[in-house]
Amino acid sequence: MKRADRKQPRQPHVALLVETSLASGRDILRGIARYVRDHTPWSLYHEPRSLEDALPPWFQDWDGDGIIARVQTPAMARSIAKTGIPTVDVLGVVPDCKFPLVHVDDREIARRAAEHLVERGFRHFAFFGIDRENWSTARGDAFREFLADQGFDTATFQVPRHEPAGESWETQQDTLASWIGTLAKPVGVMVCSDQRGLQFLDACRRAGVTVPDEVAVIGVDNDEPLCDVSNPPLTSIWPGHVQVGYQAAALLQELMRGRSAPKKSILVPPREIITRRSTEVLAVDDRAVAAALRIVREHACDRIRVDDIATQVGVSRSVLQRRFRTVLGRTLHEELVNQRIKRAQQLLIDSDLPLLDVAERAGFEHQEYMGAVFKSRMGITPAQFRKNGRG
């Protein structure tokens, strides 16, 4: 048979039931696109949609090879399951859903948010979430647990996913503003998502409290239009939704080849915190400690030492160490290491730098010390962290 007469193999037909209305969905689509470019071409079926949309009409008669879906309802899960087509869920809100799940790590997202607020010296905390929404509940629970381990209490306010019948937006906002008024100030607040962050900041203005001086607010998703239109601009955790899409596509490729689904969900750690004005504050009355914190944030990766910081602040090392631990509950050295770990994590995921260069740019004395710190703090090596973060 001549080469020109050979029949070309059929590209896998893959349906993407992922919304375009939210930053998380758009990032998942970017990750899928990146996998397809890097590996094998797929014929992709997709149309603009919101998270609440039902299955598209064409899906009923669709004869495809694989599905990546944000499975929103049990009815949607049943309809997809009836097809018998290999499917990967990238939402995880349907209980007992039989599809393998790739999702952001909600507990790690909450831990990062809590750390961000604790580092700024806050001693009072609150969480604003959505009632009976499992990802919001997971973030709220982890936020409270992390802070409780450090001796802090967390106030909680939750709103229903859908507006109650007969209750206006104005009424909801006035209720939320009243709750904000009861919080001990200054307070660091985690909001379950950037969409709710816009709502929360509006309620802060109604309550007459200043952000970030009295209430510092951090959201989730790094939905840039929402964060920028917020007043003030909203600090947000950038989850790994791009990597969720990439790993979901990689998993679907294996399923379409007849491989078995993994027994455990694949959880992707967040990328980084994008700091904006809503948390640009230090809730620390001790001026020496506040000055030391600023120096650490600006120069931790320059291999600055505790003695150097004490000299710049103008107090003795022993006095600064004692006051730092009294105010923040951790040592100045621990704060330096925390900042260096964060920088190393960012470089490990966002660059291809060798571990030696990562250690140097993050401010560690040598690669072996960075490895020991990662192992003791997170239970994994820097190489494993890079692999987990990139899939």
C-alpha positions as a Markdown table, in Angstrom:
| # | Residue | x | y | z |
|---|---|---|---|---|
| 1 | Met | 0.0 | 0.0 | 0.0 |
| 2 | Lys | 1.3 | 3.4 | -0.9 |
| 3 | Arg | 2.0 | 5.8 | 2.0 |
| 4 | Ala | -0.6 | 8.3 | 0.6 |
| 5 | Asp | -3.3 | 5.5 | 0.7 |
| 6 | Arg | -2.8 | 4.7 | 4.4 |
| 7 | Lys | -5.6 | 5.6 | 6.6 |
| 8 | Gln | -4.7 | 8.1 | 9.3 |
| 9 | Pro | -5.4 | 7.1 | 12.9 |
| 10 | Arg | -8.4 | 8.8 | 14.4 |
| 11 | Gln | -7.6 | 11.5 | 16.9 |
| 12 | Pro | -9.3 | 11.0 | 20.3 |
| 13 | His | -12.5 | 13.0 | 20.6 |
| 14 | Val | -12.6 | 14.7 | 24.0 |
| 15 | Ala | -15.4 | 16.7 | 25.5 |
| 16 | Leu | -14.5 | 19.6 | 27.8 |
| 17 | Leu | -17.5 | 20.3 | 30.1 |
| 18 | Val | -15.7 | 23.1 | 31.9 |
| 19 | Glu | -17.0 | 26.6 | 32.4 |
| 20 | Thr | -15.5 | 29.7 | 30.9 |
| 21 | Ser | -17.3 | 32.2 | 33.2 |
| 22 | Leu | -14.8 | 31.7 | 36.1 |
| 23 | Ala | -11.0 | 32.1 | 36.3 |
| 24 | Ser | -10.7 | 28.6 | 37.7 |
| 25 | Gly | -12.4 | 27.0 | 34.7 |
| 26 | Arg | -10.4 | 29.1 | 32.3 |
| 27 | Asp | -7.2 | 28.1 | 33.9 |
| 28 | Ile | -8.2 | 24.4 | 33.8 |
| 29 | Leu | -8.8 | 24.8 | 30.0 |
| 30 | Arg | -5.3 | 26.4 | 29.7 |
| 31 | Gly | -3.8 | 23.4 | 31.4 |
| 32 | Ile | -5.6 | 21.0 | 29.1 |
| 33 | Ala | -4.5 | 23.0 | 26.1 |
| 34 | Arg | -0.9 | 22.9 | 27.3 |
| 35 | Tyr | -1.0 | 19.1 | 27.7 |
| 36 | Val | -2.4 | 18.6 | 24.2 |
| 37 | Arg | 0.3 | 20.8 | 22.7 |
| 38 | Asp | 3.0 | 19.0 | 24.6 |
| 39 | His | 1.8 | 15.5 | 23.9 |
| 40 | Thr | -0.9 | 14.1 | 21.5 |
| 41 | Pro | -3.4 | 16.0 | 19.4 |
| 42 | Trp | -7.1 | 15.6 | 20.4 |
| 43 | Ser | -10.3 | 16.7 | 18.7 |
| 44 | Leu | -11.8 | 18.9 | 21.4 |
| 45 | Tyr | -15.5 | 19.5 | 21.9 |
| 46 | His | -16.2 | 22.6 | 23.9 |
| 47 | Glu | -18.5 | 25.7 | 24.0 |
| 48 | Pro | -18.7 | 28.7 | 26.4 |
| 49 | Arg | -20.6 | 27.8 | 29.5 |
| 50 | Ser | -21.2 | 28.7 | 33.1 |
| 51 | Leu | -20.7 | 26.3 | 36.1 |
| 52 | Glu | -24.5 | 26.1 | 36.5 |
| 53 | Asp | -25.3 | 25.1 | 32.9 |
| 54 | Ala | -26.8 | 21.8 | 32.1 |
| 55 | Leu | -25.1 | 19.4 | 29.6 |
| 56 | Pro | -25.2 | 20.8 | 26.1 |
| 57 | Pro | -27.7 | 19.4 | 23.6 |
| 58 | Trp | -25.1 | 17.8 | 21.4 |
| 59 | Phe | -23.8 | 15.7 | 24.3 |
| 60 | Gln | -26.8 | 13.3 | 24.2 |
| 61 | Asp | -25.8 | 11.8 | 20.8 |
| 62 | Trp | -22.1 | 12.4 | 21.2 |
| 63 | Asp | -19.8 | 9.5 | 20.4 |
| 64 | Gly | -16.5 | 10.4 | 21.9 |
| 65 | Asp | -13.5 | 8.9 | 23.6 |
| 66 | Gly | -13.0 | 10.9 | 26.8 |
| 67 | Ile | -14.5 | 13.6 | 29.0 |
| 68 | Ile | -13.1 | 16.2 | 31.4 |
| 69 | Ala | -15.9 | 17.8 | 33.4 |
| 70 | Arg | -16.6 | 20.1 | 36.3 |
| 71 | Val | -19.4 | 17.7 | 37.5 |
| 72 | Gln | -21.8 | 20.1 | 39.3 |
| 73 | Thr | -24.8 | 17.9 | 40.1 |
| 74 | Pro | -25.7 | 14.2 | 40.7 |
| 75 | Ala | -27.9 | 14.4 | 37.6 |
| 76 | Met | -25.0 | 15.5 | 35.5 |
| 77 | Ala | -22.9 | 12.7 | 37.0 |
| 78 | Arg | -25.5 | 10.1 | 36.2 |
| 79 | Ser | -25.8 | 11.3 | 32.6 |
| 80 | Ile | -22.1 | 11.2 | 32.0 |
| 81 | Ala | -21.8 | 7.8 | 33.7 |
| 82 | Lys | -24.4 | 6.3 | 31.3 |
| 83 | Thr | -22.2 | 7.0 | 28.4 |
| 84 | Gly | -19.5 | 4.6 | 29.7 |
| 85 | Ile | -16.9 | 7.0 | 28.3 |
| 86 | Pro | -13.7 | 7.5 | 30.4 |
| 87 | Thr | -14.2 | 10.7 | 32.5 |
| 88 | Val | -12.1 | 12.8 | 34.8 |
| 89 | Asp | -13.9 | 15.2 | 37.3 |
| 90 | Val | -12.1 | 18.5 | 38.0 |
| 91 | Leu | -14.6 | 19.9 | 40.6 |
| 92 | Gly | -15.4 | 17.3 | 43.3 |
| 93 | Val | -18.7 | 18.6 | 44.6 |
| 94 | Val | -20.9 | 15.6 | 44.0 |
| 95 | Pro | -20.8 | 13.1 | 46.9 |
| 96 | Asp | -19.9 | 9.5 | 45.9 |
| 97 | Cys | -19.1 | 10.5 | 42.4 |
| 98 | Lys | -17.4 | 7.5 | 40.8 |
| 99 | Phe | -15.1 | 9.5 | 38.5 |
| 100 | Pro | -11.4 | 10.0 | 39.4 |
| 101 | Leu | -10.8 | 13.5 | 40.7 |
| 102 | Val | -8.1 | 16.0 | 40.0 |
| 103 | His | -8.5 | 19.1 | 42.2 |
| 104 | Val | -6.7 | 21.9 | 43.9 |
| 105 | Asp | -5.6 | 21.2 | 47.5 |
| 106 | Asp | -8.2 | 23.1 | 49.6 |
| 107 | Arg | -6.4 | 22.4 | 52.9 |
| 108 | Glu | -3.1 | 23.7 | 51.6 |
| 109 | Ile | -4.8 | 26.8 | 50.2 |
| 110 | Ala | -6.3 | 27.5 | 53.6 |
| 111 | Arg | -2.9 | 26.9 | 55.3 |
| 112 | Arg | -1.3 | 29.4 | 53.0 |
| 113 | Ala | -4.0 | 32.0 | 53.7 |
| 114 | Ala | -3.6 | 31.5 | 57.5 |
| 115 | Glu | 0.2 | 31.8 | 57.3 |
| 116 | His | -0.1 | 35.0 | 55.2 |
| 117 | Leu | -2.3 | 36.7 | 57.8 |
| 118 | Val | -0.3 | 35.4 | 60.8 |
| 119 | Glu | 2.9 | 36.7 | 59.2 |
| 120 | Arg | 1.3 | 40.1 | 59.2 |
| 121 | Gly | 0.9 | 40.0 | 63.0 |
| 122 | Phe | -2.8 | 39.4 | 63.2 |
| 123 | Arg | -4.1 | 37.8 | 66.4 |
| 124 | His | -7.9 | 37.8 | 65.5 |
| 125 | Phe | -9.2 | 35.8 | 62.5 |
| 126 | Ala | -12.4 | 35.1 | 60.6 |
| 127 | Phe | -13.6 | 33.0 | 57.7 |
| 128 | Phe | -16.3 | 34.0 | 55.2 |
| 129 | Gly | -17.7 | 31.1 | 53.2 |
| 130 | Ile | -20.6 | 29.4 | 51.5 |
| 131 | Asp | -22.8 | 27.0 | 53.5 |
| 132 | Arg | -22.9 | 23.4 | 52.3 |
| 133 | Glu | -20.4 | 23.9 | 49.6 |
| 134 | Asn | -17.8 | 21.2 | 50.2 |
| 135 | Trp | -14.7 | 23.1 | 48.9 |
| 136 | Ser | -15.6 | 26.1 | 50.9 |
| 137 | Thr | -16.2 | 23.9 | 54.0 |
| 138 | Ala | -12.9 | 22.2 | 53.5 |
| 139 | Arg | -11.1 | 25.6 | 53.3 |
| 140 | Gly | -12.9 | 26.9 | 56.3 |
| 141 | Asp | -12.2 | 23.8 | 58.4 |
| 142 | Ala | -8.5 | 23.8 | 57.5 |
| 143 | Phe | -8.2 | 27.5 | 58.2 |
| 144 | Arg | -9.6 | 27.1 | 61.6 |
| 145 | Glu | -7.6 | 24.0 | 62.4 |
| 146 | Phe | -4.3 | 25.6 | 61.4 |
| 147 | Leu | -5.0 | 28.7 | 63.5 |
| 148 | Ala | -6.2 | 26.6 | 66.5 |
| 149 | Asp | -2.9 | 24.8 | 66.5 |
| 150 | Gln | -1.3 | 28.2 | 67.1 |
| 151 | Gly | -3.7 | 29.1 | 69.8 |
| 152 | Phe | -6.0 | 31.4 | 67.8 |
| 153 | Asp | -9.8 | 31.3 | 67.5 |
| 154 | Thr | -11.6 | 31.9 | 64.2 |
| 155 | Ala | -15.1 | 33.5 | 63.8 |
| 156 | Thr | -17.1 | 32.2 | 60.9 |
| 157 | Phe | -19.9 | 33.6 | 58.7 |
| 158 | Gln | -21.5 | 31.6 | 55.9 |
| 159 | Val | -24.0 | 32.5 | 53.2 |
| 160 | Pro | -26.3 | 30.2 | 51.3 |
| 161 | Arg | -25.2 | 29.4 | 47.7 |
| 162 | His | -28.4 | 30.7 | 46.3 |
| 163 | Glu | -30.2 | 33.8 | 47.6 |
| 164 | Pro | -33.1 | 32.9 | 50.0 |
| 165 | Ala | -36.5 | 33.6 | 48.6 |
| 166 | Gly | -37.7 | 37.0 | 49.6 |
| 167 | Glu | -34.4 | 38.2 | 50.9 |
| 168 | Ser | -32.8 | 41.1 | 49.0 |
| 169 | Trp | -29.2 | 41.7 | 48.3 |
| 170 | Glu | -29.3 | 44.8 | 50.4 |
| 171 | Thr | -30.6 | 42.8 | 53.4 |
| 172 | Gln | -27.8 | 40.2 | 53.0 |
| 173 | Gln | -25.2 | 42.9 | 52.8 |
| 174 | Asp | -26.5 | 44.7 | 55.9 |
| 175 | Thr | -26.5 | 41.4 | 57.8 |
| 176 | Leu | -22.9 | 40.7 | 56.8 |
| 177 | Ala | -21.9 | 44.2 | 57.6 |
| 178 | Ser | -23.4 | 43.8 | 61.1 |
| 179 | Trp | -21.3 | 40.7 | 61.7 |
| 180 | Ile | -18.2 | 42.4 | 60.5 |
| 181 | Gly | -18.9 | 45.1 | 63.0 |
| 182 | Thr | -18.8 | 42.6 | 65.9 |
| 183 | Leu | -15.4 | 41.2 | 65.0 |
| 184 | Ala | -12.4 | 42.0 | 67.3 |
| 185 | Lys | -10.1 | 44.4 | 65.4 |
| 186 | Pro | -7.6 | 44.3 | 63.7 |
| 187 | Val | -8.7 | 41.0 | 62.1 |
| 188 | Gly | -7.4 | 38.9 | 59.3 |
| 189 | Val | -10.1 | 37.4 | 57.1 |
| 190 | Met | -10.0 | 34.5 | 54.6 |
| 191 | Val | -12.8 | 34.6 | 52.0 |
| 192 | Cys | -13.5 | 31.3 | 50.3 |
| 193 | Ser | -13.2 | 32.7 | 46.8 |
| 194 | Asp | -12.6 | 36.0 | 44.9 |
| 195 | Gln | -16.2 | 36.2 | 43.9 |
| 196 | Arg | -17.2 | 36.4 | 47.6 |
| 197 | Gly | -14.3 | 38.7 | 48.3 |
| 198 | Leu | -16.0 | 41.5 | 46.2 |
| 199 | Gln | -19.1 | 41.0 | 48.3 |
| 200 | Phe | -17.2 | 41.0 | 51.6 |
| 201 | Leu | -15.3 | 44.2 | 50.8 |
| 202 | Asp | -18.5 | 45.9 | 50.0 |
| 203 | Ala | -19.9 | 44.9 | 53.4 |
| 204 | Cys | -16.7 | 46.3 | 55.1 |
| 205 | Arg | -17.5 | 49.7 | 53.6 |
| 206 | Arg | -21.1 | 49.4 | 54.8 |
| 207 | Ala | -19.8 | 48.6 | 58.3 |
| 208 | Gly | -17.5 | 51.6 | 58.3 |
| 209 | Val | -14.3 | 49.6 | 58.8 |
| 210 | Thr | -11.1 | 50.3 | 56.9 |
| 211 | Val | -9.3 | 47.7 | 54.8 |
| 212 | Pro | -6.6 | 46.7 | 55.4 |
| 213 | Asp | -5.9 | 48.6 | 58.7 |
| 214 | Glu | -8.9 | 47.2 | 60.6 |
| 215 | Val | -9.8 | 44.2 | 58.4 |
| 216 | Ala | -7.3 | 42.5 | 56.1 |
| 217 | Val | -8.8 | 40.3 | 53.4 |
| 218 | Ile | -7.4 | 37.4 | 51.3 |
| 219 | Gly | -9.4 | 35.6 | 48.7 |
| 220 | Val | -8.8 | 32.5 | 46.4 |
| 221 | Asp | -8.5 | 32.1 | 42.6 |
| 222 | Asn | -6.5 | 35.2 | 41.6 |
| 223 | Asp | -9.4 | 36.2 | 39.3 |
| 224 | Glu | -7.6 | 39.3 | 38.1 |
| 225 | Pro | -10.6 | 41.3 | 36.9 |
| 226 | Leu | -12.5 | 40.7 | 40.2 |
| 227 | Cys | -9.4 | 41.4 | 42.3 |
| 228 | Asp | -8.7 | 44.6 | 40.5 |
| 229 | Val | -12.3 | 45.9 | 40.6 |
| 230 | Ser | -12.4 | 45.3 | 44.3 |
| 231 | Asn | -12.0 | 48.3 | 46.6 |
| 232 | Pro | -9.2 | 48.0 | 47.7 |
| 233 | Pro | -7.7 | 45.5 | 45.2 |
| 234 | Leu | -8.0 | 42.0 | 46.7 |
| 235 | Thr | -5.0 | 39.9 | 47.7 |
| 236 | Ser | -5.6 | 36.4 | 46.4 |
| 237 | Ile | -4.1 | 32.9 | 46.5 |
| 238 | Trp | -3.4 | 31.6 | 43.0 |
| 239 | Pro | -4.4 | 28.0 | 43.0 |
| 240 | Gly | -2.9 | 25.4 | 40.7 |
| 241 | His | -5.9 | 25.2 | 38.3 |
| 242 | Val | -3.7 | 25.3 | 35.2 |
| 243 | Gln | -1.9 | 22.2 | 36.6 |
| 244 | Val | -5.3 | 20.6 | 37.5 |
| 245 | Gly | -6.1 | 20.8 | 33.8 |
| 246 | Tyr | -2.7 | 19.5 | 32.8 |
| 247 | Gln | -2.9 | 16.5 | 35.2 |
| 248 | Ala | -6.5 | 15.8 | 34.3 |
| 249 | Ala | -5.6 | 15.6 | 30.7 |
| 250 | Ala | -2.7 | 13.3 | 31.4 |
| 251 | Leu | -4.9 | 11.1 | 33.5 |
| 252 | Leu | -7.6 | 11.0 | 30.9 |
| 253 | Gln | -5.0 | 9.9 | 28.3 |
| 254 | Glu | -4.1 | 6.9 | 30.5 |
| 255 | Leu | -7.8 | 6.0 | 31.0 |
| 256 | Met | -8.4 | 6.1 | 27.2 |
| 257 | Arg | -5.5 | 3.7 | 26.8 |
| 258 | Gly | -7.3 | 1.3 | 29.1 |
| 259 | Arg | -5.3 | 2.0 | 32.3 |
| 260 | Ser | -7.1 | 1.8 | 35.7 |
| 261 | Ala | -8.1 | 4.9 | 37.5 |
| 262 | Pro | -6.1 | 5.9 | 40.6 |
| 263 | Lys | -7.6 | 5.0 | 44.0 |
| 264 | Lys | -6.9 | 8.4 | 45.5 |
| 265 | Ser | -7.7 | 11.9 | 44.3 |
| 266 | Ile | -4.9 | 13.9 | 42.8 |
| 267 | Leu | -4.5 | 17.2 | 44.7 |
| 268 | Val | -2.5 | 20.1 | 43.3 |
| 269 | Pro | -0.9 | 22.6 | 45.6 |
| 270 | Pro | -1.4 | 26.3 | 45.1 |
| 271 | Arg | 1.1 | 28.3 | 43.2 |
| 272 | Glu | 1.6 | 31.5 | 45.1 |
| 273 | Ile | -0.1 | 34.5 | 46.9 |
| 274 | Ile | -0.6 | 37.6 | 44.8 |
| 275 | Thr | -0.4 | 40.4 | 47.4 |
| 276 | Arg | -2.5 | 43.5 | 46.7 |
| 277 | Arg | -3.7 | 46.3 | 49.0 |
| 278 | Ser | -6.3 | 44.4 | 51.0 |
| 279 | Thr | -3.5 | 42.8 | 53.1 |
| 280 | Glu | -0.7 | 45.3 | 52.7 |
| 281 | Val | -0.5 | 46.0 | 56.4 |
| 282 | Leu | 1.4 | 44.9 | 59.5 |
| 283 | Ala | -0.9 | 44.4 | 62.6 |
| 284 | Val | 2.0 | 44.9 | 64.9 |
| 285 | Asp | 2.2 | 47.6 | 67.5 |
| 286 | Asp | 5.9 | 47.0 | 68.4 |
| 287 | Arg | 7.8 | 49.2 | 65.9 |
| 288 | Ala | 11.0 | 47.2 | 66.1 |
| 289 | Val | 9.2 | 43.9 | 65.3 |
| 290 | Ala | 7.3 | 45.6 | 62.5 |
| 291 | Ala | 10.5 | 47.0 | 61.0 |
| 292 | Ala | 12.1 | 43.5 | 61.3 |
| 293 | Leu | 9.2 | 41.9 | 59.5 |
| 294 | Arg | 9.5 | 44.4 | 56.6 |
| 295 | Ile | 13.3 | 43.8 | 56.3 |
| 296 | Val | 12.7 | 40.0 | 56.3 |
| 297 | Arg | 10.1 | 40.3 | 53.5 |
| 298 | Glu | 12.3 | 42.5 | 51.4 |
| 299 | His | 15.7 | 40.8 | 52.0 |
| 300 | Ala | 15.2 | 37.2 | 53.3 |
| 301 | Cys | 16.5 | 35.8 | 50.0 |
| 302 | Asp | 19.6 | 38.0 | 50.1 |
| 303 | Arg | 21.1 | 35.7 | 52.9 |
| 304 | Ile | 20.6 | 38.4 | 55.5 |
| 305 | Arg | 21.2 | 37.3 | 59.0 |
| 306 | Val | 19.5 | 37.9 | 62.3 |
| 307 | Asp | 22.4 | 40.1 | 63.5 |
| 308 | Asp | 22.1 | 42.2 | 60.3 |
| 309 | Ile | 18.4 | 42.8 | 61.0 |
| 310 | Ala | 19.0 | 43.7 | 64.6 |
| 311 | Thr | 21.6 | 46.3 | 63.5 |
| 312 | Gln | 19.3 | 47.8 | 61.0 |
| 313 | Val | 16.4 | 48.0 | 63.5 |
| 314 | Gly | 18.7 | 49.5 | 66.1 |
| 315 | Val | 18.2 | 47.0 | 69.0 |
| 316 | Ser | 20.3 | 44.2 | 70.3 |
| 317 | Arg | 19.9 | 40.7 | 68.9 |
| 318 | Ser | 18.6 | 39.3 | 72.2 |
| 319 | Val | 16.1 | 42.0 | 72.7 |
| 320 | Leu | 14.8 | 41.8 | 69.1 |
| 321 | Gln | 14.5 | 38.0 | 69.3 |
| 322 | Arg | 12.6 | 38.2 | 72.6 |
| 323 | Arg | 10.2 | 40.8 | 71.4 |
| 324 | Phe | 9.7 | 39.1 | 68.0 |
| 325 | Arg | 8.7 | 35.8 | 69.7 |
| 326 | Thr | 6.5 | 37.6 | 72.2 |
| 327 | Val | 4.5 | 39.4 | 69.5 |
| 328 | Leu | 4.4 | 36.8 | 66.8 |
| 329 | Gly | 5.0 | 33.5 | 68.6 |
| 330 | Arg | 7.9 | 32.5 | 66.4 |
| 331 | Thr | 11.6 | 33.3 | 66.1 |
| 332 | Leu | 13.1 | 35.7 | 63.7 |
| 333 | His | 15.2 | 32.9 | 62.2 |
| 334 | Glu | 12.0 | 30.9 | 61.7 |
| 335 | Glu | 10.5 | 33.8 | 59.8 |
| 336 | Leu | 13.6 | 34.0 | 57.6 |
| 337 | Val | 13.4 | 30.3 | 56.8 |
| 338 | Asn | 9.6 | 30.6 | 56.0 |
| 339 | Gln | 10.2 | 33.4 | 53.5 |
| 340 | Arg | 13.0 | 31.4 | 51.8 |
| 341 | Ile | 10.9 | 28.3 | 51.6 |
| 342 | Lys | 8.1 | 30.3 | 49.8 |
| 343 | Arg | 10.6 | 31.7 | 47.3 |
| 344 | Ala | 12.0 | 28.3 | 46.7 |
| 345 | Gln | 8.5 | 26.8 | 46.2 |
| 346 | Gln | 7.8 | 29.5 | 43.6 |
| 347 | Leu | 11.0 | 28.9 | 41.7 |
| 348 | Leu | 10.6 | 25.1 | 41.8 |
| 349 | Ile | 7.2 | 25.3 | 40.1 |
| 350 | Asp | 7.6 | 28.3 | 37.8 |
| 351 | Ser | 11.2 | 27.7 | 36.6 |
| 352 | Asp | 13.5 | 25.0 | 35.3 |
| 353 | Leu | 16.4 | 26.1 | 37.4 |
| 354 | Pro | 18.6 | 23.4 | 38.9 |
| 355 | Leu | 18.2 | 22.8 | 42.6 |
| 356 | Leu | 21.5 | 24.4 | 43.3 |
| 357 | Asp | 20.4 | 27.6 | 41.7 |
| 358 | Val | 17.0 | 27.5 | 43.4 |
| 359 | Ala | 18.7 | 27.2 | 46.8 |
| 360 | Glu | 21.0 | 30.1 | 46.0 |
| 361 | Arg | 18.2 | 32.4 | 44.7 |
| 362 | Ala | 16.0 | 31.6 | 47.7 |
| 363 | Gly | 18.7 | 32.5 | 50.2 |
| 364 | Phe | 19.7 | 29.1 | 51.5 |
| 365 | Glu | 23.4 | 28.6 | 52.2 |
| 366 | His | 23.5 | 25.5 | 50.1 |
| 367 | Gln | 21.3 | 22.9 | 48.3 |
| 368 | Glu | 21.7 | 20.3 | 51.0 |
| 369 | Tyr | 20.3 | 22.7 | 53.7 |
| 370 | Met | 17.4 | 23.6 | 51.5 |
| 371 | Gly | 16.6 | 19.8 | 51.1 |
| 372 | Ala | 16.8 | 19.3 | 54.8 |
| 373 | Val | 14.4 | 22.2 | 55.5 |
| 374 | Phe | 11.9 | 20.9 | 52.9 |
| 375 | Lys | 12.1 | 17.4 | 54.4 |
| 376 | Ser | 11.6 | 18.5 | 58.0 |
| 377 | Arg | 8.9 | 21.1 | 57.2 |
| 378 | Met | 6.9 | 19.4 | 54.5 |
| 379 | Gly | 8.0 | 15.7 | 54.5 |
| 380 | Ile | 9.1 | 15.8 | 50.9 |
| 381 | Thr | 12.3 | 16.8 | 49.0 |
| 382 | Pro | 12.5 | 19.9 | 46.8 |
| 383 | Ala | 12.5 | 17.6 | 43.7 |
| 384 | Gln | 9.3 | 15.8 | 44.9 |
| 385 | Phe | 7.7 | 19.2 | 45.5 |
| 386 | Arg | 8.5 | 20.2 | 41.9 |
| 387 | Lys | 7.2 | 17.0 | 40.6 |
| 388 | Asn | 3.9 | 17.3 | 42.6 |
| 389 | Gly | 3.4 | 20.9 | 41.6 |
| 390 | Arg | 4.0 | 20.2 | 37.9 |
| 391 | Gly | 2.5 | 16.8 | 37.5 |
